[in-house]
Amino acid sequence: MDVSALQLFTSTTVSELAVKVLAAIAFCIVGRWLIGRVIAVMQAAMNRNNVDPTLTKYLGSIIAVTLNIALVLGILGYFGSTAQPAGGVDVAEAIARLKVAVAAIPNVKSSPAPDVTLLDMNLVGPVPAVRPCCHTDHYRQVCFDTNEAIVRVAQEAGWPAPTPTQITKTMPA
C-alpha cells in the first residue's frame, strides 16, 4: 500500500468531513434562528387577530417541532452515506453492486428497497447516495453494516480509492 496515497486520501477525507461538520453547525444555527422567526411572526399574527392564546401556543409548538424535524432530516441528508468511488468507476455497475450488497444486510427492509442513486458529480467522480430503510431499533447496526458493505463492495470490485483531481493550468512561455 502506498503511504503517500493513504496520507492524501486521509487528509482529503478529514478536510471534507470538517467542512461538512462546520456546514452542518451553520445550517443548524441559521435553521434554528429562522424557525424562531417563523414562530414569532405566526404567533404575533394570531395574537393580532385575537386567536385564543392556548391555541396560538399549541400551533406554535406543532410548527416548531415539525420545522425542527425537517431541519434535522435536512442536515442528516447533507451528510448521506462514505460511498464515492473514483472517477473511472462505472457508475451503473457501482449502483447495482451497492443495491445488492445493502439489500443483503440483516434488518434492512425489502419494502421500500434500499435507495442507491447518483446524488452528485464532483472533481473526484460520481457521488452515490446509499439509503437503506430499517426499523429504528436497528438503525445503528444497519448504518455500520452499510458502511462496511460499501467498503467490501469497493474492495471486491477492485475500485481504486477516490483521489481529488487537480486541474493544472499551463502558463504560456
NORWO-V37410 format. One record per helix or strand of 2 or more residues. SS is the DSSP state (hx for helix, st for strand). FROM is the first residue (numbers start at 0). TO is the last residue. If there is no record, write none. Layout:
# NORWO-V37410
ss=SS from=FROM to=TO
ss=SS from=FROM to=TO
This chain:
# NORWO-V37410
ss=hx from=2 to=47
ss=hx from=52 to=78
ss=hx from=90 to=102
ss=st from=114 to=120
ss=st from=125 to=130
ss=hx from=135 to=156
